[in-house]
Amino acid sequence: MTEFTIVSLVLLAIVLLDAVGDGLRWQRKQVAHHVVEILREAVWLSMVAYFMDNWTIITMYVTARIAFFDPVINLVAGQPIGYAGTSSLYDRLLRWFSGKVKEPGHLIWVIRVMAAIWFIAWILTR
């Protein structure tokens, strides 16, 4: 595996840890939530210390978060997999934008799938 592939998989792990931690918090499992959050922060700090000033890392994290965060947090929290919340700015923007098209649920998945394809394609081409 190349260094880029390893970094991409670590970024994906950070996104998944973030979603699992938030899902545990929604279920009011505070101790488990804090353990997962501490683990996620430790991985982030390691990444930042190792790769200072690398914008590719930030871009990969953003695409992984768009593609995988919401479906994972929804599964952990017991929500429908395609659920988009109402509290975060991202969720409100996504709901507003998807309300402008005929099939709003499909647009959300198109955005997530495009981000996942970008994330995976970057891993495969580096």
Secondary structure, 3 states (H helix, E strand, C coil): CCHHHHHHHHHHHHHHHHHHHHHHHHCCCHHHHHHHHHHHHHHHHHHHHHCCCCHHHHHHHHHHHHHHHHHHHHHHHCCCCCCCCCCCHHHHHHHHHHCCCCCHHHHHHHHHHHHHHHHHHHHHHC
